[in-house]
Amino acid sequence: MTDRTTASSALTLADAIMALNADLSLDKVLNALLDSARELTGAHYAALHVFDARGESIAFLTQGIPEDTKERIGHPPGRVGVLAKIPAHGTLAVEHIDADPDYRGMPKWHPRLESFLGTSLTVRGLVFGHLYLADKAGGPFDEEDKRMILALAAGASVAIDHAKLHDDAVARERWLEASQRLTTQMLATEDEEEALQGIVDAARELAHAPTAALVLPGVDDAWVIEMAAGDYAQNIIGLELPSQGSAMDVIRTSTGIVAPAPPGNHVLHQITEYGPSLYAPLASDGETLGLLMLWRDKGDPEFSADDLEVTQRFAHQAALALTLADLNQARSRAALLEEREQIADDLHDFVSQELFAAAMHLEALATEASEAQTGRLASAADHVKRAQYEVRGVMRNLAGQRSSEPASDRMRREITLAQATLGFTPDLTAAWSDVNAVAAADATLADDAIAVLRELLSNVARHARATAVQLSITVEDDRLIMVVEDNGIGPAGATKRYSGTSNLGNRALRRNGSFSLEPVDPSAERPGSRATWNVEVRR
């Protein structure tokens, strides 16, 4: 080999290594590697087989093979036969690949190969992939080809490392931006479901996960998949996590995990269909508020430790946002109550007192008026007194003092208001006299019952797609029983939050009761839902 040839090759190699570092996109670095390897060696075919940390195939790039031929060949080659002999360091050169004793043949549509040269790409001490070159023009691969490919592989390893670091930095920035948007959204919106769905949607997109879910605490220490998005999301909404499963370990320890498949010996049947998994707790001040679950399809790249780290930061930010949103809503409710009390005070000071004075004045005039005018003045005074009574009722409502208003009236009002969002009138069965009696004995019972009634009817309006509702409110054996039954798509049919069962269940538990939500007819196309709130009452 002449000095001129050596200088020319060195210059070409230098240009090739510079080209590898010209772009920080990993895809472009890998394609530039294949271009340079073919040009430097004169190989007709070039391929790069990329592996994950466990040595499993995650990508296979080729040049020189037509696209339609690649589609016919199908899956990439395994590390068997000649390919299994490629060393972690150095090269493997074969003059006639089909004459090698370890040759195992080619797929039906694969072009016939002669000479072969292979080497490993090592990034930070781990094999990133194998570089394959085949069919050099003019003869077998020589020592100069080996030298150049080793030098190119070394340069490519550095470029790949830089590209991966760049991709990681870009990914972290996107997660950070999403966290900031999420916090702003949760503090601004009054729709809790919309905010929770935002957590799921953002995590699914950023993690390149076909399916994502958010688990929240339910009734009796249960943890339920309340929100989900992506492939088969409708099949997992409403599922309760197994108490001995790995997901519950994450909730108890506030420590996230990644796994090549849904981990543990206790896995929900619907989740076994997924592949690589990542579980990140939403933890704040040592308390787990929820669990973010991400899944990829079987055969997809596994989640890495870096994926877990950035997802965990996002989940932590989401937990803080949830806490801040709750505090913000509490402050808003406090401000609203204060404003309502102020209005009630103003009504008392400026309206009720004036009405009282007007009634007294009319009654005084009536004593001095003629017989014909006395009746008219007395009637006017009665009207003023009725107005004063109504104003006092408004004052009590504004101040939250509803104990004097029958529970039946308050419940009827809620049902009437719900008709606007339902689009129809519920079929009602109610023992109002019994309800009023137990509510009179417990001033807070009516507040709980009305809050539950409002939530149940709201759930039907938002999720059930129902055309009819049967509502029953009865008192039996010292129990207040409220049942809301619809003909909609059923508890598992909602594509957003499962049911908001936590609050309803907690209200029941505080009263030695229970809350349940189940399909009316599980085998039907539209199974419907039956929600039952059953609590103890005092006589």
C-alpha positions as CSV (number, residue, x, y, z in Angstrom):
1,M,0.0,0.0,0.0
2,T,1.5,3.4,-1.0
3,D,1.8,6.4,1.3
4,R,-0.7,8.2,-0.9
5,T,-3.3,5.5,-0.5
6,T,-2.8,5.4,3.3
7,A,-3.1,9.2,3.5
8,S,-6.2,9.1,1.3
9,S,-7.8,6.4,3.5
10,A,-6.9,8.3,6.7
11,L,-8.5,11.5,5.3
12,T,-11.7,9.6,4.3
13,L,-11.8,8.0,7.8
14,A,-11.4,11.4,9.4
15,D,-14.2,12.9,7.3
16,A,-16.4,9.9,8.2
17,I,-15.8,10.4,11.9
18,M,-16.5,14.1,11.6
19,A,-19.8,13.3,9.8
20,L,-20.8,11.1,12.7
21,N,-20.6,14.0,15.0
22,A,-22.3,16.5,12.7
23,D,-25.8,15.8,14.0
24,L,-26.9,14.9,17.6
25,S,-29.9,12.9,16.4
26,L,-29.3,9.2,17.2
27,D,-31.1,8.0,14.0
28,K,-29.0,10.2,11.8
29,V,-25.8,9.1,13.6
30,L,-26.6,5.4,12.9
31,N,-27.5,6.0,9.3
32,A,-24.3,8.1,8.8
33,L,-22.4,5.1,10.3
34,L,-23.8,2.7,7.7
35,D,-23.1,5.2,4.9
36,S,-19.5,5.7,5.9
37,A,-18.8,2.0,6.5
38,R,-20.0,1.1,3.0
39,E,-18.0,3.9,1.4
40,L,-14.8,3.2,3.3
41,T,-14.8,-0.6,2.6
42,G,-16.6,-0.8,-0.7
43,A,-19.2,-3.1,0.8
44,H,-22.5,-3.5,-1.1
45,Y,-24.5,-4.3,2.0
46,A,-24.4,-2.8,5.5
47,A,-26.5,-3.4,8.6
48,L,-26.6,-2.4,12.2
49,H,-28.2,-4.6,14.8
50,V,-29.0,-2.7,18.0
51,F,-29.5,-4.5,21.4
52,D,-30.9,-3.5,24.7
53,A,-29.1,-4.0,28.1
54,R,-30.1,-7.6,28.2
55,G,-28.8,-8.3,24.7
56,E,-32.3,-8.4,23.1
57,S,-32.8,-7.0,19.6
58,I,-34.5,-3.6,19.6
59,A,-33.6,-2.2,16.1
60,F,-32.2,-3.4,12.8
61,L,-31.0,-0.9,10.2
62,T,-29.9,-1.8,6.7
63,Q,-28.5,-0.2,3.6
64,G,-28.2,-1.8,0.1
65,I,-31.2,-4.1,0.4
66,P,-34.4,-2.9,-1.4
67,E,-37.3,-2.0,0.9
68,D,-39.6,-4.6,-0.6
69,T,-37.0,-7.3,-0.1
70,K,-36.6,-6.2,3.6
71,E,-40.4,-6.5,4.1
72,R,-40.3,-10.1,2.6
73,I,-37.4,-11.1,4.8
74,G,-39.2,-10.0,8.0
75,H,-37.6,-10.2,11.4
76,P,-33.9,-9.4,11.8
77,P,-31.4,-12.3,12.1
78,G,-30.6,-13.8,15.5
79,R,-27.2,-14.0,16.9
80,V,-26.6,-17.6,15.7
81,G,-24.2,-19.2,13.2
82,V,-21.5,-16.8,11.8
83,L,-23.1,-13.8,13.6
84,A,-22.7,-15.5,17.0
85,K,-18.9,-15.4,16.5
86,I,-18.6,-11.6,16.3
87,P,-16.3,-10.7,19.2
88,A,-16.9,-7.9,21.7
89,H,-13.6,-6.4,20.7
90,G,-12.0,-6.7,17.3
91,T,-13.5,-7.9,14.0
92,L,-14.7,-11.1,12.3
93,A,-13.8,-11.4,8.6
94,V,-15.0,-14.3,6.4
95,E,-14.0,-14.7,2.8
96,H,-16.9,-16.9,1.7
97,I,-19.7,-16.8,4.3
98,D,-21.5,-19.9,3.0
99,A,-18.3,-21.9,3.3
100,D,-17.9,-21.1,7.0
101,P,-18.5,-24.2,9.2
102,D,-20.9,-22.2,11.3
103,Y,-23.0,-21.0,8.4
104,R,-26.8,-21.7,9.0
105,G,-28.2,-20.5,5.7
106,M,-30.3,-17.4,4.8
107,P,-34.0,-16.5,4.8
108,K,-35.8,-17.3,1.6
109,W,-35.8,-13.7,0.2
110,H,-32.4,-12.7,1.5
111,P,-29.8,-11.8,-1.2
112,R,-26.9,-14.2,-1.5
113,L,-23.7,-13.0,0.3
114,E,-20.0,-13.7,-0.3
115,S,-17.5,-11.8,1.9
116,F,-18.4,-10.7,5.4
117,L,-17.0,-8.3,8.0
118,G,-18.5,-7.8,11.5
119,T,-17.6,-5.9,14.6
120,S,-19.2,-4.7,17.9
121,L,-20.1,-1.2,18.9
122,T,-19.4,-0.6,22.6
123,V,-20.8,2.4,24.4
124,R,-19.8,2.9,28.0
125,G,-18.6,-0.6,28.4
126,L,-21.7,-2.3,27.0
127,V,-22.3,-3.7,23.6
128,F,-24.7,-1.3,21.8
129,G,-24.9,-3.4,18.7
130,H,-23.2,-5.3,15.9
131,L,-22.1,-3.7,12.6
132,Y,-22.4,-6.1,9.6
133,L,-20.7,-5.5,6.2
134,A,-21.0,-7.9,3.2
135,D,-20.0,-8.3,-0.5
136,K,-17.0,-6.0,-0.8
137,A,-16.4,-5.0,-4.4
138,G,-13.2,-6.6,-5.8
139,G,-12.6,-9.3,-3.3
140,P,-12.6,-10.2,0.4
141,F,-12.2,-7.6,3.2
142,D,-8.5,-7.0,4.1
143,E,-6.5,-5.8,7.0
144,E,-7.0,-2.1,6.0
145,D,-10.7,-2.6,6.0
146,K,-10.5,-4.1,9.5
147,R,-8.4,-1.2,10.7
148,M,-10.8,1.4,9.3
149,I,-13.9,-0.3,10.6
150,L,-12.4,-0.5,14.1
151,A,-11.5,3.2,14.0
152,L,-14.9,4.1,12.6
153,A,-16.6,1.9,15.3
154,A,-14.7,3.7,18.0
155,G,-15.7,7.1,16.6
156,A,-19.3,5.9,16.2
157,S,-19.4,4.8,19.9
158,V,-18.5,8.3,21.0
159,A,-21.0,9.9,18.6
160,I,-23.7,7.4,19.8
161,D,-23.0,8.3,23.4
162,H,-23.3,12.0,22.7
163,A,-26.5,11.5,20.7
164,K,-28.0,9.4,23.6
165,L,-27.1,12.1,26.1
166,H,-28.7,14.7,23.8
167,D,-31.8,12.6,23.4
168,D,-32.0,12.2,27.2
169,A,-31.6,15.9,27.8
170,V,-34.3,16.7,25.2
171,A,-36.6,14.1,26.9
172,R,-36.0,15.5,30.3
173,E,-36.8,19.0,29.1
174,R,-40.1,17.8,27.6
175,W,-41.0,16.1,30.9
176,L,-40.2,19.3,32.7
177,E,-42.3,21.4,30.4
178,A,-45.2,18.9,30.8
179,S,-44.9,19.1,34.6
180,Q,-45.1,22.9,34.5
181,R,-48.1,22.8,32.1
182,L,-49.8,20.2,34.3
183,T,-49.3,22.2,37.5
184,T,-50.7,25.3,35.8
185,Q,-53.7,23.4,34.5
186,M,-54.5,21.7,37.8
187,L,-54.5,25.1,39.6
188,A,-56.6,26.7,37.0
189,T,-59.2,24.1,36.2
190,E,-62.3,23.3,38.3
191,D,-62.7,19.9,36.5
192,E,-60.8,17.3,38.6
193,E,-61.3,14.6,36.0
194,E,-59.8,16.7,33.3
195,A,-56.8,17.4,35.4
196,L,-56.3,13.7,36.3
197,Q,-56.7,12.7,32.6
198,G,-54.0,15.3,31.8
199,I,-51.6,13.4,34.0
200,V,-52.3,10.1,32.1
201,D,-52.2,11.6,28.6
202,A,-49.0,13.5,29.2
203,A,-47.1,10.5,30.7
204,R,-48.3,8.2,27.9
205,E,-47.1,10.5,25.2
206,L,-43.7,11.4,26.7
207,A,-42.9,7.8,27.7
208,H,-43.8,6.5,24.2
209,A,-46.1,4.0,26.0
210,P,-49.2,2.7,24.1
211,T,-51.1,2.4,27.4
212,A,-51.1,4.5,30.6
213,A,-53.2,4.4,33.7
214,L,-53.6,6.3,37.0
215,V,-54.5,4.4,40.2
216,L,-56.2,6.2,43.1
217,P,-57.4,5.1,46.5
218,G,-60.9,3.7,46.7
219,V,-63.1,2.1,49.3
220,D,-61.9,-0.1,52.2
221,D,-58.2,0.4,51.4
222,A,-58.6,-0.7,47.8
223,W,-56.7,1.0,45.0
224,V,-58.6,1.3,41.8
225,I,-57.5,2.1,38.2
226,E,-59.6,5.2,37.8
227,M,-58.1,6.8,34.7
228,A,-56.6,5.2,31.6
229,A,-55.7,6.0,28.0
230,G,-54.5,4.1,25.0
231,D,-54.8,0.5,23.8
232,Y,-57.6,-1.4,25.6
233,A,-58.0,1.3,28.2
234,Q,-61.7,0.5,28.5
235,N,-60.8,-3.0,29.7
236,I,-58.8,-1.9,32.7
237,I,-60.7,1.1,34.1
238,G,-62.3,0.1,37.4
239,L,-60.0,-2.8,38.1
240,E,-58.8,-3.1,41.7
241,L,-55.1,-3.8,42.3
242,P,-54.3,-7.2,43.9
243,S,-53.3,-6.6,47.5
244,Q,-50.2,-8.8,47.2
245,G,-49.1,-7.4,43.8
246,S,-46.0,-5.5,42.9
247,A,-48.0,-2.4,42.2
248,M,-49.2,-2.3,45.8
249,D,-45.6,-2.7,46.9
250,V,-44.8,0.4,44.9
251,I,-47.7,2.3,46.6
252,R,-46.6,1.1,50.1
253,T,-42.9,1.9,49.6
254,S,-43.2,4.9,47.3
255,T,-40.5,3.4,45.2
256,G,-41.0,3.0,41.4
257,I,-40.0,0.0,39.3
258,V,-39.4,-1.0,35.7
259,A,-39.7,-4.6,34.4
260,P,-39.7,-6.4,31.0
261,A,-43.3,-7.5,31.7
262,P,-46.0,-6.8,34.3
263,P,-44.1,-7.8,37.4
264,G,-44.9,-10.1,40.3
265,N,-46.8,-13.3,40.9
266,H,-50.2,-11.5,41.4
267,V,-51.0,-9.7,38.1
268,L,-54.4,-8.8,36.8
269,H,-55.4,-10.9,33.9
270,Q,-56.1,-7.9,31.7
271,I,-52.6,-6.6,32.3
272,T,-50.8,-9.8,31.4
273,E,-51.3,-8.9,27.8
274,Y,-48.9,-5.9,28.1
275,G,-45.1,-6.0,27.8
276,P,-42.4,-3.7,29.3
277,S,-43.8,-1.9,32.4
278,L,-43.0,1.1,34.5
279,Y,-44.8,2.0,37.8
280,A,-44.1,5.4,39.4
281,P,-45.9,6.5,42.6
282,L,-47.4,10.0,43.0
283,A,-45.8,10.7,46.4
284,S,-45.7,13.9,48.4
285,D,-44.4,14.4,52.0
286,G,-44.0,10.7,52.4
287,E,-47.6,9.9,51.4
288,T,-48.5,8.1,48.2
289,L,-51.5,9.8,46.6
290,G,-51.7,7.7,43.4
291,L,-49.8,5.4,41.1
292,L,-48.9,6.0,37.5
293,M,-48.6,2.8,35.4
294,L,-47.1,2.7,31.9
295,W,-47.0,-0.2,29.6
296,R,-45.5,-0.9,26.2
297,D,-46.4,-3.7,23.8
298,K,-44.7,-7.1,23.9
299,G,-41.5,-6.9,21.8
300,D,-41.1,-3.1,22.3
301,P,-38.0,-1.6,24.0
302,E,-37.9,-1.9,27.7
303,F,-38.1,1.1,30.0
304,S,-34.7,2.1,31.3
305,A,-33.5,3.4,34.7
306,D,-33.4,6.9,33.1
307,D,-37.0,6.5,32.0
308,L,-38.0,5.7,35.5
309,E,-36.0,8.6,36.9
310,V,-37.7,11.2,34.7
311,T,-41.1,9.6,35.1
312,Q,-40.7,9.6,38.8
313,R,-39.9,13.3,38.8
314,F,-43.0,13.9,36.7
315,A,-45.1,11.8,39.1
316,H,-43.7,13.7,42.1
317,Q,-44.6,17.0,40.4
318,A,-48.1,15.7,39.7
319,A,-48.5,14.8,43.3
320,L,-47.5,18.3,44.4
321,A,-49.9,19.7,41.8
322,L,-52.7,17.6,43.2
323,T,-51.9,18.8,46.7
324,L,-51.8,22.4,45.6
325,A,-55.0,22.0,43.7
326,D,-56.7,20.6,46.8
327,L,-55.4,23.5,48.9
328,N,-56.5,26.0,46.2
329,Q,-60.0,24.5,46.1
330,A,-60.2,24.6,49.9
331,R,-59.2,28.2,49.9
332,S,-61.7,28.9,47.2
333,R,-64.5,27.2,49.1
334,A,-63.5,29.1,52.3
335,A,-63.6,32.4,50.3
336,L,-67.0,31.4,48.9
337,L,-68.4,30.6,52.3
338,E,-67.1,33.8,53.7
339,E,-68.7,35.7,50.8
340,R,-72.0,33.9,51.4
341,E,-71.9,34.7,55.1
342,Q,-71.2,38.4,54.2
343,I,-74.2,38.4,51.8
344,A,-76.3,36.8,54.5
345,D,-75.2,39.5,57.0
346,D,-76.1,42.2,54.5
347,L,-79.5,40.7,53.9
348,H,-80.1,40.7,57.6
349,D,-78.8,44.2,58.2
350,F,-80.2,46.0,55.2
351,V,-83.1,43.9,53.8
352,S,-84.7,41.8,56.6
353,Q,-84.7,44.7,59.1
354,E,-86.2,47.1,56.5
355,L,-88.9,44.5,55.7
356,F,-89.6,44.1,59.4
357,A,-89.9,47.8,59.9
358,A,-92.2,48.1,56.8
359,A,-94.5,45.4,58.2
360,M,-94.6,47.2,61.6
361,H,-95.4,50.5,59.9
362,L,-98.2,49.0,57.8
363,E,-99.8,47.4,60.9
364,A,-99.6,50.8,62.7
365,L,-101.3,52.5,59.8
366,A,-104.0,49.9,59.7
367,T,-105.0,50.8,63.3
368,E,-105.5,54.4,62.2
369,A,-107.1,53.8,58.8
370,S,-110.7,53.5,57.7
371,E,-112.4,50.2,57.6
372,A,-112.0,50.0,53.8
373,Q,-108.3,50.7,54.0
374,T,-107.6,48.4,57.0
375,G,-108.0,45.2,55.0
376,R,-105.7,46.4,52.2
377,L,-103.1,47.5,54.6
378,A,-103.2,44.2,56.5
379,S,-102.9,42.3,53.2
380,A,-99.8,44.4,52.3
381,A,-98.3,43.7,55.7
382,D,-98.8,40.0,55.2
383,H,-97.0,40.2,51.9
384,V,-94.1,42.0,53.5
385,K,-93.9,39.4,56.3
386,R,-93.9,36.5,53.7
387,A,-91.1,38.3,51.8
388,Q,-89.2,38.7,55.1
389,Y,-89.7,34.9,55.8
390,E,-88.3,34.1,52.3
391,V,-85.3,36.4,52.8
392,R,-84.5,34.7,56.1
393,G,-84.6,31.3,54.3
394,V,-82.2,32.6,51.7
395,M,-80.0,33.9,54.6
396,R,-79.9,30.5,56.2
397,N,-79.0,28.8,52.9
398,L,-76.2,31.2,52.2
399,A,-74.8,30.7,55.7
400,G,-75.1,26.9,55.3
401,Q,-77.8,26.6,58.0
402,R,-80.2,24.3,56.3
403,S,-81.4,22.3,59.3
404,S,-84.8,24.0,59.3
405,E,-85.5,23.0,55.7
406,P,-86.8,19.5,55.3
407,A,-84.4,17.0,53.7
408,S,-87.0,16.0,51.2
409,D,-87.2,19.5,49.8
410,R,-83.5,19.7,49.4
411,M,-83.3,16.3,47.7
412,R,-86.2,17.2,45.3
413,R,-84.3,20.3,44.4
414,E,-81.2,18.3,43.6
415,I,-83.2,15.9,41.4
416,T,-84.8,18.8,39.6
417,L,-81.4,20.4,38.9
418,A,-80.0,17.1,37.7
419,Q,-82.7,16.9,35.0
420,A,-80.9,19.6,32.9
421,T,-77.7,17.5,32.6
422,L,-79.4,14.1,32.4
423,G,-81.8,15.2,29.6
424,F,-84.7,13.4,31.2
425,T,-86.6,13.0,34.5
426,P,-85.5,10.2,36.8
427,D,-88.1,7.6,37.9
428,L,-88.4,8.3,41.7
429,T,-89.4,6.2,44.6
430,A,-89.0,7.8,48.0
431,A,-90.2,7.5,51.6
432,W,-90.0,11.2,52.3
433,S,-91.6,11.2,55.7
434,D,-89.1,8.6,57.0
435,V,-86.2,10.5,55.3
436,N,-87.3,13.7,57.0
437,A,-87.6,12.0,60.4
438,V,-84.1,10.5,60.4
439,A,-82.6,13.7,59.0
440,A,-84.2,15.7,61.8
441,A,-82.5,13.5,64.3
442,D,-79.1,13.9,62.7
443,A,-78.5,17.4,61.3
444,T,-75.5,16.2,59.2
445,L,-77.2,13.2,57.6
446,A,-79.0,15.3,55.1
447,D,-75.8,17.1,54.0
448,D,-74.1,13.7,53.4
449,A,-77.1,12.2,51.6
450,I,-77.5,15.3,49.3
451,A,-73.8,15.3,48.5
452,V,-74.0,11.6,47.6
453,L,-77.2,12.1,45.5
454,R,-75.6,15.0,43.6
455,E,-72.4,12.9,42.9
456,L,-74.4,9.8,41.8
457,L,-76.6,11.8,39.4
458,S,-73.6,13.7,38.1
459,N,-71.8,10.4,37.4
460,V,-74.7,9.1,35.4
461,A,-74.9,12.4,33.4
462,R,-71.1,12.5,32.6
463,H,-70.3,8.8,32.0
464,A,-73.3,6.5,31.6
465,R,-74.8,7.7,28.3
466,A,-78.1,6.5,29.9
467,T,-81.6,7.3,28.8
468,A,-83.3,6.3,32.0
469,V,-82.6,6.4,35.7
470,Q,-84.5,4.7,38.6
471,L,-83.9,6.4,41.9
472,S,-84.9,4.9,45.3
473,I,-84.5,6.6,48.7
474,T,-85.9,4.6,51.6
475,V,-85.4,4.0,55.3
476,E,-85.4,0.3,56.4
477,D,-84.3,-1.1,59.8
478,D,-82.4,2.0,60.9
479,R,-80.7,2.2,57.5
480,L,-80.9,5.0,54.9
481,I,-80.7,3.3,51.5
482,M,-80.2,5.3,48.3
483,V,-80.1,3.4,45.0
484,V,-79.4,5.0,41.6
485,E,-79.8,2.6,38.7
486,D,-79.3,3.5,35.0
487,N,-79.5,1.7,31.7
488,G,-76.1,3.1,30.4
489,I,-72.8,1.6,29.3
490,G,-71.9,0.3,32.8
491,P,-69.2,1.1,35.4
492,A,-66.3,-0.1,33.2
493,G,-67.5,1.7,30.1
494,A,-66.4,5.2,31.2
495,T,-63.3,6.4,29.4
496,K,-62.3,8.8,32.1
497,R,-62.6,8.4,35.8
498,Y,-64.1,5.2,37.1
499,S,-66.8,6.6,39.4
500,G,-65.3,8.9,42.0
501,T,-66.0,6.2,44.5
502,S,-63.5,7.4,47.1
503,N,-65.6,10.2,48.4
504,L,-68.9,8.3,48.3
505,G,-67.3,5.3,50.1
506,N,-65.7,7.5,52.8
507,R,-69.0,9.2,53.5
508,A,-70.6,5.7,53.9
509,L,-67.8,4.4,56.2
510,R,-68.1,7.4,58.5
511,R,-71.7,6.3,59.1
512,N,-71.1,2.5,59.5
513,G,-72.3,1.9,56.0
514,S,-71.2,0.8,52.6
515,F,-71.1,1.9,49.0
516,S,-71.1,-0.3,46.0
517,L,-71.2,0.1,42.2
518,E,-71.9,-2.8,39.9
519,P,-73.4,-3.6,36.5
520,V,-77.2,-4.3,36.5
521,D,-76.8,-7.0,33.8
522,P,-73.1,-7.9,33.2
523,S,-73.9,-10.0,30.1
524,A,-75.9,-7.2,28.3
525,E,-74.4,-5.0,25.6
526,R,-75.3,-2.1,27.8
527,P,-75.0,-3.5,31.3
528,G,-76.1,-0.4,33.1
529,S,-75.0,0.6,36.6
530,R,-76.4,0.2,40.1
531,A,-75.0,2.4,42.8
532,T,-76.1,1.7,46.4
533,W,-75.3,3.9,49.4
534,N,-76.4,2.2,52.6
535,V,-75.7,3.9,56.0
536,E,-76.8,3.7,59.6
537,V,-79.2,6.4,60.9
538,R,-80.3,7.5,64.4
539,R,-83.9,7.8,65.4
